[in-house]
Amino acid sequence: MNLTLLMYLVPSLVMFGCGVYGFLTRKNMIAIMISLELMLNSVDINFVVFNRYLFPGQMDGMFFTLFAIAIAAAETALALAIIINVFRVARKVDINELTKLKF
Amino acid sequence: MESVGNLILYFVVALVIIVCSVLTVTTRQILRSATYLLFVLFATAVIYFQMDYAFLGAVQIAVYAGGIVVLFVFAILLTHQPGKDAQRIESSRRILGAVAALLGVAVCGYGLFSYANFCHRQLAEVSDMSIETIGHWLLSTEKFGYLLPFEAVSVLLLACIIGGVVIARRR
């Protein structure tokens, strides 16, 4: 039995599906960010696995993943800063209750 | 033919990824959700190590598992009282989300398995993955060099620092 490309894509697909489910159903902002991280991570796995199996001489997928990790870290830090600031003003983090900016 | 250890490692990692990502989005308590996310990120790092991208696995552990999860735990502890953990964090739109996610997984899974012969590729020979090569391409201005995105990411991080300071400042 050999480890094929498909066998790495299946866990990544399940991870992405879980991220979509969490993103649509959670109402806590931090839980939504966690679901977002799941989706980003599954895309990173796909980049790396496709690079390693289909283009083993090149490193483009690896660099894409490297930059994606850096950008995800920056985005998460900023989003959590915004969430904590919103909590300081409104004392809640549920998206159903935060309606002050609604037009 | 793969070695038995590699196969066992793969199945353990795949199981951890599938189970823990399902638990991440279904558990009630948000702190547990962050912990399951940590397990998923570690399993992803193991996949990177298995693909011979040791540097990428180290970055994954240091930045994702070491940095982002700690940020999440800080934010959770700052915004939730530890006493009343058992509050519901799901909404009533659970069926809509489940249908959307299952539909997406079904379409993508059908695509994957119908092109299965394209996917049944063996792991090729290990190319040169030393840290010297990575550093060379990261700072190179040649055809496949990545100097411009590298500088763009550094500017992005600077913008992120300034944005964090501005957001967190007391008015």
Chai-1 contact restraints between the chains, C-beta under 6 A:
chainA,res_idxA,chainB,res_idxB,connection_type,confidence,min_distance_angstrom,max_distance_angstrom,comment,restraint_id
A,N2,B,E2,contact,1.0,0.0,6.0,A-B,restraint_1
A,N2,B,Q122,contact,1.0,0.0,6.0,A-B,restraint_2
A,L3,B,E2,contact,1.0,0.0,6.0,A-B,restraint_3
A,L3,B,Y10,contact,1.0,0.0,6.0,A-B,restraint_4
A,T4,B,H120,contact,1.0,0.0,6.0,A-B,restraint_5
A,L5,B,C119,contact,1.0,0.0,6.0,A-B,restraint_6
A,L5,B,R121,contact,1.0,0.0,6.0,A-B,restraint_7
A,L6,B,C119,contact,1.0,0.0,6.0,A-B,restraint_8
A,L9,B,L112,contact,1.0,0.0,6.0,A-B,restraint_9
A,P11,B,A14,contact,1.0,0.0,6.0,A-B,restraint_10
A,P11,B,I17,contact,1.0,0.0,6.0,A-B,restraint_11
A,P11,B,I18,contact,1.0,0.0,6.0,A-B,restraint_12
A,L13,B,V105,contact,1.0,0.0,6.0,A-B,restraint_13
A,L13,B,C108,contact,1.0,0.0,6.0,A-B,restraint_14
A,V14,B,I18,contact,1.0,0.0,6.0,A-B,restraint_15
A,M15,B,I17,contact,1.0,0.0,6.0,A-B,restraint_16
A,M15,B,S21,contact,1.0,0.0,6.0,A-B,restraint_17
A,G17,B,A101,contact,1.0,0.0,6.0,A-B,restraint_18
A,G17,B,V105,contact,1.0,0.0,6.0,A-B,restraint_19
A,C18,B,S21,contact,1.0,0.0,6.0,A-B,restraint_20
A,C18,B,V22,contact,1.0,0.0,6.0,A-B,restraint_21
A,C18,B,V25,contact,1.0,0.0,6.0,A-B,restraint_22
A,V20,B,A101,contact,1.0,0.0,6.0,A-B,restraint_23
A,V20,B,G104,contact,1.0,0.0,6.0,A-B,restraint_24
A,Y21,B,V25,contact,1.0,0.0,6.0,A-B,restraint_25
A,Y21,B,G97,contact,1.0,0.0,6.0,A-B,restraint_26
A,Y21,B,A101,contact,1.0,0.0,6.0,A-B,restraint_27
A,G22,B,V25,contact,1.0,0.0,6.0,A-B,restraint_28
A,L24,B,G97,contact,1.0,0.0,6.0,A-B,restraint_29
A,L24,B,A100,contact,1.0,0.0,6.0,A-B,restraint_30
A,T25,B,E90,contact,1.0,0.0,6.0,A-B,restraint_31
A,T25,B,S91,contact,1.0,0.0,6.0,A-B,restraint_32
A,T25,B,R93,contact,1.0,0.0,6.0,A-B,restraint_33
A,T25,B,R94,contact,1.0,0.0,6.0,A-B,restraint_34
A,T25,B,G97,contact,1.0,0.0,6.0,A-B,restraint_35
A,R26,B,I89,contact,1.0,0.0,6.0,A-B,restraint_36
A,K27,B,S91,contact,1.0,0.0,6.0,A-B,restraint_37
A,N28,B,I89,contact,1.0,0.0,6.0,A-B,restraint_38
A,I30,B,A75,contact,1.0,0.0,6.0,A-B,restraint_39
A,I30,B,I76,contact,1.0,0.0,6.0,A-B,restraint_40
A,A31,B,I30,contact,1.0,0.0,6.0,A-B,restraint_41
A,A31,B,I89,contact,1.0,0.0,6.0,A-B,restraint_42
A,I34,B,S33,contact,1.0,0.0,6.0,A-B,restraint_43
A,I34,B,L37,contact,1.0,0.0,6.0,A-B,restraint_44
A,S35,B,V25,contact,1.0,0.0,6.0,A-B,restraint_45
A,L38,B,S21,contact,1.0,0.0,6.0,A-B,restraint_46
A,N41,B,T44,contact,1.0,0.0,6.0,A-B,restraint_47
A,I45,B,T44,contact,1.0,0.0,6.0,A-B,restraint_48
A,V48,B,M51,contact,1.0,0.0,6.0,A-B,restraint_49
A,R52,B,M51,contact,1.0,0.0,6.0,A-B,restraint_50
A,Y53,B,R121,contact,1.0,0.0,6.0,A-B,restraint_51
A,P56,B,A124,contact,1.0,0.0,6.0,A-B,restraint_52
A,P56,B,S127,contact,1.0,0.0,6.0,A-B,restraint_53
A,G57,B,S127,contact,1.0,0.0,6.0,A-B,restraint_54
A,M62,B,Y53,contact,1.0,0.0,6.0,A-B,restraint_55
A,M62,B,L56,contact,1.0,0.0,6.0,A-B,restraint_56
A,F63,B,Y146,contact,1.0,0.0,6.0,A-B,restraint_57
A,F67,B,P149,contact,1.0,0.0,6.0,A-B,restraint_58
A,F67,B,V153,contact,1.0,0.0,6.0,A-B,restraint_59
A,I69,B,V59,contact,1.0,0.0,6.0,A-B,restraint_60
A,I69,B,V63,contact,1.0,0.0,6.0,A-B,restraint_61
A,A70,B,V153,contact,1.0,0.0,6.0,A-B,restraint_62
A,A73,B,V63,contact,1.0,0.0,6.0,A-B,restraint_63
A,A73,B,G67,contact,1.0,0.0,6.0,A-B,restraint_64
A,A73,B,I68,contact,1.0,0.0,6.0,A-B,restraint_65
A,A74,B,L156,contact,1.0,0.0,6.0,A-B,restraint_66
A,A74,B,L157,contact,1.0,0.0,6.0,A-B,restraint_67
A,A74,B,C160,contact,1.0,0.0,6.0,A-B,restraint_68
A,T76,B,I68,contact,1.0,0.0,6.0,A-B,restraint_69
A,L78,B,C160,contact,1.0,0.0,6.0,A-B,restraint_70
A,L78,B,G163,contact,1.0,0.0,6.0,A-B,restraint_71
A,L80,B,L71,contact,1.0,0.0,6.0,A-B,restraint_72
A,L80,B,A75,contact,1.0,0.0,6.0,A-B,restraint_73
A,A81,B,G164,contact,1.0,0.0,6.0,A-B,restraint_74
A,A81,B,I167,contact,1.0,0.0,6.0,A-B,restraint_75
A,A81,B,A168,contact,1.0,0.0,6.0,A-B,restraint_76
A,I84,B,A75,contact,1.0,0.0,6.0,A-B,restraint_77
A,I84,B,L78,contact,1.0,0.0,6.0,A-B,restraint_78
A,N85,B,I167,contact,1.0,0.0,6.0,A-B,restraint_79
A,F87,B,T79,contact,1.0,0.0,6.0,A-B,restraint_80
A,V93,B,T79,contact,1.0,0.0,6.0,A-B,restraint_81
